[in-house]
Amino acid sequence: MIRIRITRWDSGLEIFAEGHAEYAPAGHDIVCAGVSALLYGFVAYLEGLPPIATAEASGEETPQLEVEEGDGFLRVRTCGMGGKDLDGVAVIRAGLGLIASCYPTFVTVDTRIHRKGDEHESN
């Protein structure tokens, strides 16, 4: 099963995805392919943002993007992107939700919203 956690706090967000769908053999797994396409498309969107787009919108914070990946996991963290990260995550959240509703035994999505001062979770 692929477990996806999207944690949002005032200055950014974290997406943590782990596991394997195991819907079909490796290389033929449409559930894994769909989830991967959405997540890596989001990373490409963030990496493609011009610095001026985030710097002007974020005010004082320096935009930060961290991507960590390995076998069966992907972690994306953002901070100070002036809401551009939240715009993008709204789209992938909808797509991931559709996949999870069609394949509930293979994908789960957990969305958490934290208020200013809350510590964000990370594994």
VMD Tcl script that builds the backbone (N, CA, C; Angstrom):
set m [mol new atoms 369]
animate dup $m
set s [atomselect $m all]
$s set {name element resname resid chain x y z} {
  {N N MET 1 A 0.832 -1.177 0.000}
  {CA C MET 1 A 0.000 0.000 0.000}
  {C C MET 1 A 0.881 1.246 0.000}
  {N N ILE 2 A 0.454 2.258 -0.735}
  {CA C ILE 2 A 1.123 3.556 -0.720}
  {C C ILE 2 A 0.390 4.436 0.282}
  {N N ARG 3 A 1.139 4.945 1.241}
  {CA C ARG 3 A 0.578 5.869 2.231}
  {C C ARG 3 A 1.149 7.256 1.962}
  {N N ILE 4 A 0.258 8.223 1.824}
  {CA C ILE 4 A 0.676 9.582 1.523}
  {C C ILE 4 A 0.162 10.491 2.625}
  {N N ARG 5 A 1.058 11.281 3.177}
  {CA C ARG 5 A 0.686 12.252 4.197}
  {C C ARG 5 A 1.066 13.640 3.687}
  {N N ILE 6 A 0.098 14.530 3.656}
  {CA C ILE 6 A 0.342 15.915 3.275}
  {C C ILE 6 A 0.125 16.755 4.521}
  {N N THR 7 A 1.192 17.350 5.024}
  {CA C THR 7 A 1.132 18.163 6.228}
  {C C THR 7 A 1.379 19.612 5.833}
  {N N ARG 8 A 0.457 20.467 6.219}
  {CA C ARG 8 A 0.589 21.889 5.897}
  {C C ARG 8 A 0.725 22.683 7.186}
  {N N TRP 9 A 1.609 23.643 7.194}
  {CA C TRP 9 A 1.708 24.589 8.284}
  {C C TRP 9 A 1.813 25.971 7.664}
  {N N ASP 10 A 1.868 27.008 8.478}
  {CA C ASP 10 A 1.763 28.363 7.951}
  {C C ASP 10 A 2.809 28.715 6.898}
  {N N SER 11 A 4.029 28.243 7.056}
  {CA C SER 11 A 5.090 28.671 6.152}
  {C C SER 11 A 5.393 27.687 5.022}
  {N N GLY 12 A 4.712 26.554 4.979}
  {CA C GLY 12 A 5.000 25.592 3.922}
  {C C GLY 12 A 4.258 24.295 4.107}
  {N N LEU 13 A 4.837 23.237 3.556}
  {CA C LEU 13 A 4.187 21.941 3.631}
  {C C LEU 13 A 5.201 20.827 3.498}
  {N N GLU 14 A 4.743 19.633 3.831}
  {CA C GLU 14 A 5.540 18.425 3.632}
  {C C GLU 14 A 4.633 17.365 3.031}
  {N N ILE 15 A 5.122 16.711 2.011}
  {CA C ILE 15 A 4.447 15.543 1.448}
  {C C ILE 15 A 5.379 14.368 1.688}
  {N N PHE 16 A 4.852 13.331 2.310}
  {CA C PHE 16 A 5.627 12.126 2.544}
  {C C PHE 16 A 4.831 10.953 1.994}
  {N N ALA 17 A 5.409 10.264 1.045}
  {CA C ALA 17 A 4.774 9.090 0.438}
  {C C ALA 17 A 5.700 7.896 0.646}
  {N N GLU 18 A 5.099 6.780 1.068}
  {CA C GLU 18 A 5.909 5.582 1.268}
  {C C GLU 18 A 5.114 4.337 0.920}
  {N N GLY 19 A 5.835 3.317 0.534}
  {CA C GLY 19 A 5.226 2.034 0.239}
  {C C GLY 19 A 5.119 1.760 -1.254}
  {N N HIS 20 A 4.594 0.595 -1.551}
  {CA C HIS 20 A 4.376 0.165 -2.925}
  {C C HIS 20 A 2.910 -0.235 -3.059}
  {N N ALA 21 A 2.295 0.124 -4.165}
  {CA C ALA 21 A 0.877 -0.195 -4.356}
  {C C ALA 21 A 0.656 -1.702 -4.442}
  {N N GLU 22 A 1.501 -2.385 -5.188}
  {CA C GLU 22 A 1.379 -3.831 -5.413}
  {C C GLU 22 A 0.045 -4.202 -6.053}
  {N N TYR 23 A -0.463 -3.289 -6.874}
  {CA C TYR 23 A -1.677 -3.559 -7.653}
  {C C TYR 23 A -1.376 -4.536 -8.781}
  {N N ALA 24 A -0.175 -4.412 -9.342}
  {CA C ALA 24 A 0.283 -5.263 -10.445}
  {C C ALA 24 A 1.797 -5.420 -10.312}
  {N N PRO 25 A 2.404 -6.320 -11.082}
  {CA C PRO 25 A 3.860 -6.475 -11.022}
  {C C PRO 25 A 4.587 -5.162 -11.355}
  {N N ALA 26 A 5.771 -5.022 -10.793}
  {CA C ALA 26 A 6.592 -3.828 -11.055}
  {C C ALA 26 A 6.706 -3.592 -12.557}
  {N N GLY 27 A 6.561 -2.354 -12.946}
  {CA C GLY 27 A 6.610 -1.997 -14.358}
  {C C GLY 27 A 5.254 -2.024 -15.044}
  {N N HIS 28 A 4.262 -2.581 -14.375}
  {CA C HIS 28 A 2.908 -2.673 -14.933}
  {C C HIS 28 A 1.856 -2.121 -13.971}
  {N N ASP 29 A 2.303 -1.500 -12.906}
  {CA C ASP 29 A 1.410 -1.063 -11.842}
  {C C ASP 29 A 0.855 0.334 -12.143}
  {N N ILE 30 A -0.394 0.402 -12.590}
  {CA C ILE 30 A -0.998 1.675 -12.970}
  {C C ILE 30 A -1.269 2.564 -11.754}
  {N N VAL 31 A -1.488 1.975 -10.601}
  {CA C VAL 31 A -1.719 2.773 -9.391}
  {C C VAL 31 A -0.425 3.481 -9.005}
  {N N CYS 32 A 0.656 2.761 -8.981}
  {CA C CYS 32 A 1.959 3.345 -8.680}
  {C C CYS 32 A 2.330 4.415 -9.708}
  {N N ALA 33 A 2.077 4.128 -10.955}
  {CA C ALA 33 A 2.398 5.085 -12.021}
  {C C ALA 33 A 1.608 6.384 -11.858}
  {N N GLY 34 A 0.335 6.273 -11.524}
  {CA C GLY 34 A -0.488 7.465 -11.337}
  {C C GLY 34 A -0.013 8.316 -10.174}
  {N N VAL 35 A 0.250 7.671 -9.048}
  {CA C VAL 35 A 0.734 8.386 -7.865}
  {C C VAL 35 A 2.086 9.028 -8.159}
  {N N SER 36 A 2.981 8.276 -8.763}
  {CA C SER 36 A 4.314 8.803 -9.084}
  {C C SER 36 A 4.240 9.991 -10.037}
  {N N ALA 37 A 3.392 9.903 -11.044}
  {CA C ALA 37 A 3.264 11.001 -12.007}
  {C C ALA 37 A 2.805 12.280 -11.308}
  {N N LEU 38 A 1.835 12.175 -10.420}
  {CA C LEU 38 A 1.367 13.356 -9.703}
  {C C LEU 38 A 2.452 13.929 -8.791}
  {N N LEU 39 A 3.103 13.079 -8.017}
  {CA C LEU 39 A 4.103 13.566 -7.075}
  {C C LEU 39 A 5.329 14.157 -7.771}
  {N N TYR 40 A 5.838 13.468 -8.766}
  {CA C TYR 40 A 7.021 13.990 -9.461}
  {C C TYR 40 A 6.671 15.185 -10.349}
  {N N GLY 41 A 5.438 15.247 -10.825}
  {CA C GLY 41 A 4.988 16.444 -11.541}
  {C C GLY 41 A 4.957 17.652 -10.624}
  {N N PHE 42 A 4.547 17.449 -9.377}
  {CA C PHE 42 A 4.545 18.519 -8.383}
  {C C PHE 42 A 5.967 19.010 -8.102}
  {N N VAL 43 A 6.896 18.079 -7.956}
  {CA C VAL 43 A 8.302 18.458 -7.743}
  {C C VAL 43 A 8.814 19.266 -8.935}
  {N N ALA 44 A 8.517 18.829 -10.146}
  {CA C ALA 44 A 8.962 19.552 -11.347}
  {C C ALA 44 A 8.359 20.953 -11.387}
  {N N TYR 45 A 7.092 21.073 -11.007}
  {CA C TYR 45 A 6.437 22.388 -10.950}
  {C C TYR 45 A 7.178 23.301 -9.980}
  {N N LEU 46 A 7.477 22.808 -8.783}
  {CA C LEU 46 A 8.171 23.627 -7.788}
  {C C LEU 46 A 9.580 23.999 -8.244}
  {N N GLU 47 A 10.288 23.043 -8.826}
  {CA C GLU 47 A 11.653 23.319 -9.291}
  {C C GLU 47 A 11.664 24.316 -10.439}
  {N N GLY 48 A 10.569 24.377 -11.193}
  {CA C GLY 48 A 10.495 25.268 -12.340}
  {C C GLY 48 A 10.036 26.676 -12.018}
  {N N LEU 49 A 9.632 26.913 -10.762}
  {CA C LEU 49 A 9.185 28.254 -10.406}
  {C C LEU 49 A 10.358 29.230 -10.448}
  {N N PRO 50 A 10.188 30.358 -11.103}
  {CA C PRO 50 A 11.270 31.339 -11.087}
  {C C PRO 50 A 11.418 31.927 -9.682}
  {N N PRO 51 A 12.638 32.172 -9.235}
  {CA C PRO 51 A 12.846 32.692 -7.879}
  {C C PRO 51 A 12.032 33.955 -7.592}
  {N N ILE 52 A 11.846 34.780 -8.578}
  {CA C ILE 52 A 11.105 36.017 -8.371}
  {C C ILE 52 A 9.640 35.733 -8.028}
  {N N ALA 53 A 9.086 34.643 -8.543}
  {CA C ALA 53 A 7.682 34.303 -8.290}
  {C C ALA 53 A 7.444 33.983 -6.824}
  {N N THR 54 A 8.420 33.353 -6.190}
  {CA C THR 54 A 8.255 33.005 -4.786}
  {C C THR 54 A 8.799 34.087 -3.871}
  {N N ALA 55 A 9.884 34.736 -4.241}
  {CA C ALA 55 A 10.499 35.742 -3.368}
  {C C ALA 55 A 9.575 36.927 -3.143}
  {N N GLU 56 A 8.954 37.424 -4.190}
  {CA C GLU 56 A 8.065 38.572 -4.037}
  {C C GLU 56 A 6.842 38.215 -3.205}
  {N N ALA 57 A 6.324 37.013 -3.388}
  {CA C ALA 57 A 5.102 36.616 -2.708}
  {C C ALA 57 A 5.340 36.237 -1.253}
  {N N SER 58 A 6.546 35.790 -0.923}
  {CA C SER 58 A 6.782 35.282 0.426}
  {C C SER 58 A 7.226 36.354 1.399}
  {N N GLY 59 A 7.585 37.526 0.941}
  {CA C GLY 59 A 8.031 38.569 1.856}
  {C C GLY 59 A 9.435 38.312 2.344}
  {N N GLU 60 A 9.566 38.051 3.645}
  {CA C GLU 60 A 10.885 37.938 4.253}
  {C C GLU 60 A 11.522 36.561 4.137}
  {N N GLU 61 A 10.733 35.517 4.015}
  {CA C GLU 61 A 11.293 34.168 4.015}
  {C C GLU 61 A 12.010 33.828 2.718}
  {N N THR 62 A 13.093 33.105 2.845}
  {CA C THR 62 A 13.807 32.618 1.674}
  {C C THR 62 A 13.142 31.322 1.226}
  {N N PRO 63 A 12.729 31.244 -0.038}
  {CA C PRO 63 A 12.074 30.022 -0.515}
  {C C PRO 63 A 13.002 28.805 -0.384}
  {N N GLN 64 A 12.441 27.708 0.096}
  {CA C GLN 64 A 13.219 26.483 0.253}
  {C C GLN 64 A 12.431 25.303 -0.291}
  {N N LEU 65 A 13.130 24.428 -0.968}
  {CA C LEU 65 A 12.558 23.179 -1.466}
  {C C LEU 65 A 13.544 22.070 -1.161}
  {N N GLU 66 A 13.082 21.050 -0.451}
  {CA C GLU 66 A 13.896 19.872 -0.165}
  {C C GLU 66 A 13.183 18.645 -0.721}
  {N N VAL 67 A 13.919 17.816 -1.447}
  {CA C VAL 67 A 13.357 16.583 -1.988}
  {C C VAL 67 A 14.277 15.444 -1.578}
  {N N GLU 68 A 13.699 14.428 -0.966}
  {CA C GLU 68 A 14.442 13.247 -0.545}
  {C C GLU 68 A 13.689 12.036 -1.075}
  {N N GLU 69 A 14.400 11.122 -1.707}
  {CA C GLU 69 A 13.725 9.960 -2.275}
  {C C GLU 69 A 14.576 8.715 -2.137}
  {N N GLY 70 A 13.909 7.588 -2.195}
  {CA C GLY 70 A 14.574 6.294 -2.116}
  {C C GLY 70 A 13.611 5.224 -2.587}
  {N N ASP 71 A 13.958 3.977 -2.342}
  {CA C ASP 71 A 13.095 2.879 -2.766}
  {C C ASP 71 A 11.810 2.900 -1.953}
  {N N GLY 72 A 10.731 3.252 -2.588}
  {CA C GLY 72 A 9.440 3.231 -1.938}
  {C C GLY 72 A 9.113 4.436 -1.082}
  {N N PHE 73 A 9.859 5.541 -1.217}
  {CA C PHE 73 A 9.465 6.726 -0.481}
  {C C PHE 73 A 9.890 8.005 -1.201}
  {N N LEU 74 A 9.144 9.056 -0.933}
  {CA C LEU 74 A 9.445 10.396 -1.446}
  {C C LEU 74 A 9.003 11.388 -0.387}
  {N N ARG 75 A 9.895 12.307 -0.039}
  {CA C ARG 75 A 9.552 13.382 0.889}
  {C C ARG 75 A 9.853 14.705 0.195}
  {N N VAL 76 A 8.864 15.597 0.205}
  {CA C VAL 76 A 9.009 16.933 -0.361}
  {C C VAL 76 A 8.665 17.919 0.740}
  {N N ARG 77 A 9.569 18.862 0.998}
  {CA C ARG 77 A 9.317 19.901 2.002}
  {C C ARG 77 A 9.495 21.263 1.351}
  {N N THR 78 A 8.585 22.171 1.674}
  {CA C THR 78 A 8.681 23.538 1.165}
  {C C THR 78 A 8.569 24.514 2.323}
  {N N CYS 79 A 9.107 25.689 2.094}
  {CA C CYS 79 A 9.007 26.763 3.073}
  {C C CYS 79 A 9.179 28.083 2.341}
  {N N GLY 80 A 8.345 29.056 2.657}
  {CA C GLY 80 A 8.513 30.403 2.128}
  {C C GLY 80 A 8.339 30.527 0.631}
  {N N MET 81 A 7.414 29.789 0.054}
  {CA C MET 81 A 7.223 29.839 -1.401}
  {C C MET 81 A 6.055 30.737 -1.799}
  {N N GLY 82 A 5.596 31.549 -0.873}
  {CA C GLY 82 A 4.568 32.526 -1.189}
  {C C GLY 82 A 3.253 31.944 -1.658}
  {N N GLY 83 A 2.936 30.751 -1.201}
  {CA C GLY 83 A 1.668 30.130 -1.570}
  {C C GLY 83 A 1.699 29.360 -2.878}
  {N N LYS 84 A 2.777 29.459 -3.629}
  {CA C LYS 84 A 2.867 28.717 -4.897}
  {C C LYS 84 A 2.856 27.210 -4.653}
  {N N ASP 85 A 3.449 26.789 -3.536}
  {CA C ASP 85 A 3.423 25.361 -3.188}
  {C C ASP 85 A 2.005 24.915 -2.853}
  {N N LEU 86 A 1.251 25.773 -2.183}
  {CA C LEU 86 A -0.123 25.422 -1.814}
  {C C LEU 86 A -1.031 25.367 -3.034}
  {N N ASP 87 A -0.771 26.240 -4.018}
  {CA C ASP 87 A -1.534 26.184 -5.270}
  {C C ASP 87 A -1.335 24.828 -5.941}
  {N N GLY 88 A -0.091 24.410 -6.037}
  {CA C GLY 88 A 0.226 23.140 -6.693}
  {C C GLY 88 A -0.281 21.937 -5.928}
  {N N VAL 89 A -0.180 21.981 -4.601}
  {CA C VAL 89 A -0.590 20.817 -3.814}
  {C C VAL 89 A -2.104 20.634 -3.872}
  {N N ALA 90 A -2.856 21.703 -4.099}
  {CA C ALA 90 A -4.309 21.561 -4.231}
  {C C ALA 90 A -4.664 20.673 -5.421}
  {N N VAL 91 A -3.911 20.810 -6.491}
  {CA C VAL 91 A -4.157 20.010 -7.689}
  {C C VAL 91 A -3.792 18.550 -7.453}
  {N N ILE 92 A -2.596 18.303 -6.911}
  {CA C ILE 92 A -2.209 16.900 -6.729}
  {C C ILE 92 A -3.039 16.234 -5.637}
  {N N ARG 93 A -3.467 17.008 -4.654}
  {CA C ARG 93 A -4.334 16.446 -3.608}
  {C C ARG 93 A -5.637 15.922 -4.217}
  {N N ALA 94 A -6.189 16.679 -5.141}
  {CA C ALA 94 A -7.417 16.228 -5.821}
  {C C ALA 94 A -7.147 14.945 -6.604}
  {N N GLY 95 A -6.048 14.900 -7.341}
  {CA C GLY 95 A -5.703 13.712 -8.122}
  {C C GLY 95 A -5.427 12.499 -7.250}
  {N N LEU 96 A -4.672 12.703 -6.169}
  {CA C LEU 96 A -4.383 11.598 -5.256}
  {C C LEU 96 A -5.661 11.102 -4.588}
  {N N GLY 97 A -6.554 12.023 -4.275}
  {CA C GLY 97 A -7.838 11.638 -3.695}
  {C C GLY 97 A -8.663 10.769 -4.624}
  {N N LEU 98 A -8.637 11.106 -5.911}
  {CA C LEU 98 A -9.351 10.283 -6.896}
  {C C LEU 98 A -8.763 8.885 -6.989}
  {N N ILE 99 A -7.440 8.808 -7.028}
  {CA C ILE 99 A -6.784 7.498 -7.093}
  {C C ILE 99 A -7.119 6.696 -5.838}
  {N N ALA 100 A -7.031 7.336 -4.669}
  {CA C ALA 100 A -7.322 6.635 -3.413}
  {C C ALA 100 A -8.777 6.173 -3.352}
  {N N SER 101 A -9.695 6.955 -3.916}
  {CA C SER 101 A -11.098 6.531 -3.881}
  {C C SER 101 A -11.364 5.369 -4.839}
  {N N CYS 102 A -10.628 5.306 -5.923}
  {CA C CYS 102 A -10.788 4.193 -6.874}
  {C C CYS 102 A -10.039 2.942 -6.430}
  {N N TYR 103 A -8.945 3.107 -5.706}
  {CA C TYR 103 A -8.099 1.995 -5.284}
  {C C TYR 103 A -7.812 2.091 -3.778}
  {N N PRO 104 A -8.844 2.052 -2.940}
  {CA C PRO 104 A -8.654 2.304 -1.503}
  {C C PRO 104 A -7.798 1.274 -0.767}
  {N N THR 105 A -7.654 0.089 -1.305}
  {CA C THR 105 A -6.794 -0.890 -0.637}
  {C C THR 105 A -5.336 -0.760 -1.058}
  {N N PHE 106 A -5.067 0.171 -1.983}
  {CA C PHE 106 A -3.708 0.348 -2.491}
  {C C PHE 106 A -3.113 1.713 -2.183}
  {N N VAL 107 A -3.959 2.724 -1.870}
  {CA C VAL 107 A -3.488 4.093 -1.618}
  {C C VAL 107 A -4.321 4.730 -0.513}
  {N N THR 108 A -3.646 5.380 0.440}
  {CA C THR 108 A -4.338 6.222 1.418}
  {C C THR 108 A -3.704 7.604 1.404}
  {N N VAL 109 A -4.525 8.615 1.620}
  {CA C VAL 109 A -4.045 9.999 1.667}
  {C C VAL 109 A -4.532 10.619 2.967}
  {N N ASP 110 A -3.607 11.157 3.737}
  {CA C ASP 110 A -3.912 11.819 5.004}
  {C C ASP 110 A -3.465 13.269 4.875}
  {N N THR 111 A -4.379 14.192 5.110}
  {CA C THR 111 A -4.070 15.616 5.031}
  {C C THR 111 A -4.192 16.216 6.421}
  {N N ARG 112 A -3.147 16.896 6.833}
  {CA C ARG 112 A -3.145 17.539 8.145}
  {C C ARG 112 A -2.834 19.016 7.976}
  {N N ILE 113 A -3.533 19.839 8.703}
  {CA C ILE 113 A -3.269 21.274 8.664}
  {C C ILE 113 A -2.850 21.707 10.063}
  {N N HIS 114 A -1.719 22.368 10.155}
  {CA C HIS 114 A -1.206 22.851 11.429}
  {C C HIS 114 A -1.260 24.369 11.461}
  {N N ARG 115 A -1.482 24.903 12.610}
  {CA C ARG 115 A -1.521 26.347 12.785}
  {C C ARG 115 A -0.151 26.860 13.205}
  {N N LYS 116 A 0.027 28.150 13.089}
  {CA C LYS 116 A 1.291 28.778 13.452}
  {C C LYS 116 A 1.721 28.326 14.848}
  {N N GLY 117 A 2.984 27.971 14.981}
  {CA C GLY 117 A 3.510 27.524 16.246}
  {C C GLY 117 A 3.490 26.029 16.441}
  {N N ASP 118 A 2.678 25.314 15.656}
  {CA C ASP 118 A 2.663 23.857 15.750}
  {C C ASP 118 A 3.942 23.311 15.151}
  {N N GLU 119 A 4.427 22.245 15.711}
  {CA C GLU 119 A 5.575 21.559 15.124}
  {C C GLU 119 A 5.068 20.698 14.001}
  {N N HIS 120 A 5.793 20.705 12.866}
  {CA C HIS 120 A 5.378 19.820 11.787}
  {C C HIS 120 A 6.029 18.466 11.974}
  {N N GLU 121 A 5.305 17.454 11.534}
  {CA C GLU 121 A 5.802 16.079 11.664}
  {C C GLU 121 A 6.772 15.766 10.560}
  {N N SER 122 A 7.701 14.944 10.855}
  {CA C SER 122 A 8.514 14.343 9.799}
  {C C SER 122 A 9.009 13.010 10.298}
  {N N ASN 123 A 9.200 12.104 9.349}
  {CA C ASN 123 A 9.652 10.757 9.712}
  {C C ASN 123 A 11.138 10.685 9.550}
}
mol reanalyze $m
mol bondsrecalc $m
mol representation Tube
mol addrep $m
